[in-house]
Amino acid sequence: SGAETPARLVHWRDKPQQSDPCQLTIREHEGIVNAVAFSPCGKWVASGSDDMTIKICSAGTGEVKCTLTGHSGLVWSVAFSPDGTRVVS
């Protein structure tokens, strides 16, 4: 049988470490993160939280590029459209 590819790990609580490019930290949420999704191009991560926001972040640095507000409750799921131009929750 073939060798398994190691899984990538995303830590949301710890600061990104230069020694491990597979870790990413997004500290901007004020609540528990319930959902994450990578954009089709792999450059962006959308995260939905108990703080009723979605954050769009750089997948490389974790820097928040924008915050989507207006939810009346917790954000339980997020997804990018196939072309990466829209986010749904």
N, C-alpha and C positions, 0 to 999 in steps of 0.2 A: 504494500500500500504506500501511497505518497505521503510525504511529510506535510504536516499541518502548518498553515501560515499563522503566526502569532496574532492574536486579536489586538486591536488598538484600544487604548484606554483613555477616557476623557475624565479628568478630575475637575470638578466644579468648585471645590473648596480651597485647593492649594494653589499657590503661585506657580506659573509655568516655569519649568526648569530647563535651562539651556541644554543640559546633558541628555534630556529625553524628549525628542521632537514629537513623541506620540501623546504627550500630556498637554492639555489646554485648560486654562482656568478662566472663568468668567465670574467676576465678583460683583457685578453690578446689580443683580437681582436682590430684592429685599425679602424674598420668600423662597420656599423650596422649589427647585426646578423639577417640573413634572415631565417635560418633553424636550427633545432636541432633534434637529434634522439638519443634514448637510445639504447645501445647494447642489444641483446637478454638476456644476463646474468644479465643486470642491473648495471654492474660495471662501464661502460663507457658512456660518452656523446660525440657525434660528433656535432660540430657547424660549419655552413658555413656562410661567411660574405661578405660584400662589399669590404673588404680588399683583396679579391681573395684568401683566405686561408680557410682550414678546420683545426680546433683544435680538438684533441682527449684528453678529460679530464676525470679525476676521478669523477664519479658521487657522491662520498662521500665527497670529499674535494674541487673539482673544480680545482685542480692542473693540469696544462697542461702537458701531457705526450709526445705529439708530435704535430708538425705543418706540414700539407701537403700543399705544394706550387705547382705552375706550372699552375694554372688556368689563362686563358687569359681574363677573365671577372669575374663579380660578381658570387658568389656561391649562387644559389637560392634554392637548395635542397640537402639533405644528407640522406643516409640510410645505415644501416648495412646489410650485407648478413645474411641469416637465422642462420648460424653457428657462426656469430660474427667475422669472420676472415678478412673480407673485408669491405671497405667503398666505396660507389659510390656517385657521385655528378653530 
